Amino acid sequence: MSPSTKQPKNRLLRFAKDNGLSLAFGAGFLVTVLCQAVAGQAQYNEEMRAIGAEHIGFGRYLTSADFAVAVTENWQSEYLQFFLYLFGTVWLLQRGSPESKEMHKAGTESDEDQRVGRHATPDSPRWAGVGGLRQSLYSRSLGIWMCAVFLASWYAQSVSGAAAFGEERLRELESPLPWSQYLAEPDFWSRTLQNWQSELLAIGSMAIFSVYLRQRGSPESKPVGASHGATGVEG
């Protein structure tokens, strides 16, 4: 194999290694969305068969309100989890959990601890050392982005949910509701709250279970031999 052929291969392998976590979960996401679409189409057509309505093809199902609301109602709850976790863990602590900061570090911490302003290092992101509004925004950019995606996906869920709910009402010979009225419907809040409660349960469970249980080699766990009271320690 020539050096020129080997070099691109080495770059590709290095890229895969450096980005293994995001690539693996990204591929898993695409596979599960595809599987969800296949199962969703089958379920949708089964429901249509039961009422004597027309079946729809796979391509049409991918653009349907039924598929859109099924996807977006999960997305908004996941990004809500990230948003709440990012902001909550600034001030809220859990003794003994690697998901928590150390007990004396509640709050936004000092500029020195966060390496901002005059404490920024040569390899710090540029906005970490500029001060003013840009530094303030960058200091909270991850939480702001998670909040923005949560709100956007929640809005998308409400729009697609209203469309899917309207289709159900049409099949029952009732008039669809406008989007503003759908927001007060039990269907919208049932879809929303069943996801929110599961995300809050997941966050709370991870925080407390990680005090006493371990996963060797994972940064989400304390070292196996760390005491139960060790806080903010990662394996």
C-alpha positions as CSV (number, residue, x, y, z in Angstrom):
1,M,0.0,0.0,0.0
2,S,1.4,3.4,-1.0
3,P,2.0,6.1,1.6
4,S,-0.7,8.3,0.0
5,T,-3.3,5.5,0.4
6,K,-2.3,4.8,3.9
7,Q,-2.5,8.5,5.0
8,P,-6.2,9.0,4.3
9,K,-7.0,5.7,6.0
10,N,-5.1,6.7,9.1
11,R,-6.9,10.1,9.1
12,L,-10.2,8.3,8.9
13,L,-9.4,5.9,11.7
14,R,-8.2,8.7,13.9
15,F,-11.4,10.7,13.2
16,A,-13.5,7.6,14.1
17,K,-11.6,7.2,17.3
18,D,-11.7,10.9,18.3
19,N,-15.4,11.0,17.6
20,G,-16.5,7.5,18.5
21,L,-19.1,8.5,21.1
22,S,-21.0,10.9,18.8
23,L,-20.6,8.7,15.8
24,A,-22.0,5.6,17.6
25,F,-24.9,7.4,19.1
26,G,-25.6,9.3,15.9
27,A,-25.7,6.0,13.9
28,G,-27.9,4.5,16.7
29,F,-30.2,7.4,16.4
30,L,-30.7,7.1,12.6
31,V,-31.3,3.3,12.9
32,T,-33.9,3.7,15.7
33,V,-35.7,6.5,13.9
34,L,-35.9,4.3,10.8
35,C,-37.2,1.4,12.9
36,Q,-39.7,3.7,14.6
37,A,-40.9,4.9,11.2
38,V,-41.4,1.3,10.0
39,A,-43.3,0.3,13.2
40,G,-45.3,3.5,13.2
41,Q,-46.4,3.0,9.6
42,A,-47.5,-0.5,10.4
43,Q,-49.4,0.7,13.5
44,Y,-51.0,3.6,11.6
45,N,-52.2,1.3,8.8
46,E,-53.6,-1.2,11.3
47,E,-55.6,1.6,12.8
48,M,-56.8,2.7,9.4
49,R,-57.7,-0.9,8.5
50,A,-59.9,-1.1,11.7
51,I,-62.0,1.9,10.6
52,G,-62.0,1.0,6.9
53,A,-59.8,4.0,5.9
54,E,-57.1,4.1,3.2
55,H,-53.6,2.8,3.9
56,I,-50.6,5.0,3.3
57,G,-47.2,4.3,1.9
58,F,-43.9,4.6,3.8
59,G,-42.9,7.9,2.1
60,R,-46.2,9.5,2.9
61,Y,-46.0,8.3,6.5
62,L,-42.6,10.0,6.9
63,T,-44.3,13.3,6.1
64,S,-47.4,12.7,8.2
65,A,-48.4,14.5,11.4
66,D,-48.6,11.1,13.2
67,F,-44.9,10.4,12.6
68,A,-43.9,14.1,13.3
69,V,-45.6,14.2,16.7
70,A,-44.2,10.8,17.7
71,V,-40.7,12.0,17.1
72,T,-40.8,15.6,18.4
73,E,-42.6,14.7,21.6
74,N,-39.5,12.7,22.6
75,W,-37.0,15.2,21.4
76,Q,-38.5,18.1,23.5
77,S,-38.4,16.0,26.7
78,E,-34.8,15.0,26.1
79,Y,-33.6,18.5,25.6
80,L,-35.7,19.6,28.6
81,Q,-33.7,17.1,30.6
82,F,-30.4,18.5,29.4
83,F,-31.5,22.1,30.0
84,L,-32.7,21.4,33.5
85,Y,-29.7,19.4,34.4
86,L,-27.2,22.0,33.1
87,F,-28.8,24.9,35.0
88,G,-29.9,22.9,38.1
89,T,-26.4,21.5,38.8
90,V,-25.0,25.0,39.0
91,W,-26.7,25.5,42.4
92,L,-28.2,22.1,43.4
93,L,-25.8,19.5,44.9
94,Q,-26.0,15.8,45.8
95,R,-23.5,14.6,48.3
96,G,-21.6,11.5,47.1
97,S,-22.8,11.8,43.4
98,P,-20.4,12.2,40.5
99,E,-23.3,14.0,38.8
100,S,-22.9,16.8,41.4
101,K,-20.2,19.4,42.0
102,E,-18.3,19.3,45.2
103,M,-20.3,20.6,48.1
104,H,-18.4,23.9,48.4
105,K,-18.6,24.8,44.8
106,A,-22.3,25.7,44.5
107,G,-22.9,28.6,42.2
108,T,-21.2,30.0,39.0
109,E,-17.7,29.7,40.6
110,S,-14.9,32.3,40.3
111,D,-13.3,33.6,37.1
112,E,-10.1,31.8,38.1
113,D,-11.9,28.5,38.5
114,Q,-13.7,28.9,35.2
115,R,-10.6,30.3,33.4
116,V,-12.3,33.4,32.0
117,G,-11.2,37.0,31.5
118,R,-7.6,37.5,32.6
119,H,-7.5,33.9,33.7
120,A,-8.0,32.5,30.2
121,T,-5.2,30.4,28.8
122,P,-3.8,30.5,25.3
123,D,-5.9,27.5,24.3
124,S,-9.1,28.8,25.8
125,P,-12.0,29.6,23.4
126,R,-11.6,33.2,22.2
127,W,-14.8,34.4,23.8
128,A,-13.7,33.1,27.2
129,G,-11.2,35.9,27.5
130,V,-12.9,38.9,25.8
131,G,-15.2,39.9,28.7
132,G,-18.5,41.7,28.4
133,L,-21.7,40.4,26.7
134,R,-19.8,37.9,24.5
135,Q,-18.2,36.2,27.5
136,S,-21.5,36.2,29.4
137,L,-23.3,34.6,26.5
138,Y,-20.6,32.0,25.8
139,S,-20.4,31.2,29.6
140,R,-24.1,30.0,29.3
141,S,-24.1,29.0,25.6
142,L,-24.7,25.3,26.2
143,G,-27.7,25.8,28.4
144,I,-29.1,28.5,26.1
145,W,-28.7,26.2,23.1
146,M,-30.4,23.3,24.9
147,C,-33.3,25.5,26.0
148,A,-33.7,26.8,22.4
149,V,-33.8,23.3,20.9
150,F,-36.3,22.3,23.7
151,L,-38.6,25.2,22.9
152,A,-38.3,24.6,19.1
153,S,-39.1,20.9,19.4
154,W,-41.9,21.5,21.9
155,Y,-43.4,24.0,19.4
156,A,-43.0,21.5,16.6
157,Q,-44.7,18.9,18.8
158,S,-47.6,21.2,19.4
159,V,-48.1,21.9,15.7
160,S,-47.8,18.3,14.5
161,G,-49.9,17.2,17.5
162,A,-52.6,19.6,16.5
163,A,-52.5,18.3,12.9
164,A,-52.7,14.7,14.1
165,F,-55.5,15.5,16.5
166,G,-57.4,17.3,13.7
167,E,-57.1,14.2,11.5
168,E,-58.6,12.1,14.3
169,R,-61.5,14.5,14.6
170,L,-62.1,14.5,10.9
171,R,-62.4,10.7,10.9
172,E,-65.0,11.1,13.6
173,L,-66.8,13.7,11.4
174,E,-65.8,16.6,13.8
175,S,-64.1,19.9,13.0
176,P,-60.4,20.2,13.6
177,L,-59.3,22.6,16.3
178,P,-57.1,25.6,15.7
179,W,-53.6,25.3,17.1
180,S,-54.3,27.8,19.9
181,Q,-57.2,25.7,21.2
182,Y,-55.3,22.5,20.9
183,L,-52.8,23.8,23.4
184,A,-55.5,23.5,26.1
185,E,-56.5,20.0,25.1
186,P,-55.7,17.0,27.3
187,D,-54.1,15.3,24.3
188,F,-51.4,17.9,24.2
189,W,-50.6,17.9,27.9
190,S,-50.9,14.1,28.2
191,R,-48.2,13.7,25.5
192,T,-46.1,16.4,27.1
193,L,-46.3,15.4,30.8
194,Q,-45.8,11.7,30.2
195,N,-42.4,12.6,28.8
196,W,-41.5,15.2,31.3
197,Q,-42.1,13.0,34.3
198,S,-39.9,10.2,32.8
199,E,-37.0,12.7,32.2
200,L,-37.2,14.1,35.8
201,L,-37.2,10.5,37.1
202,A,-34.2,9.6,35.0
203,I,-32.2,12.6,36.2
204,G,-33.0,12.0,39.9
205,S,-32.3,8.3,39.7
206,M,-28.9,8.8,38.1
207,A,-28.0,11.4,40.7
208,I,-28.8,9.1,43.7
209,F,-28.0,5.7,42.3
210,S,-24.5,6.9,41.3
211,V,-23.8,7.6,45.0
212,Y,-23.8,3.9,45.8
213,L,-23.4,2.0,42.5
214,R,-20.4,2.0,40.2
215,Q,-19.6,1.4,36.5
216,R,-15.9,0.7,36.1
217,G,-14.2,3.0,33.4
218,S,-17.2,5.3,32.9
219,P,-16.8,9.1,33.5
220,E,-20.4,9.1,34.7
221,S,-19.4,6.9,37.6
222,K,-17.0,7.3,40.5
223,P,-14.0,5.0,40.7
224,V,-15.0,1.6,42.0
225,G,-13.0,2.1,45.2
226,A,-14.2,5.7,45.9
227,S,-16.2,6.2,49.1
228,H,-19.9,6.7,48.9
229,G,-19.5,10.2,50.3
230,A,-17.0,11.3,47.6
231,T,-18.7,14.0,45.6
232,G,-17.9,15.3,42.1
233,V,-15.3,12.5,41.5
234,E,-15.4,10.8,38.2
235,G,-13.9,7.4,37.2
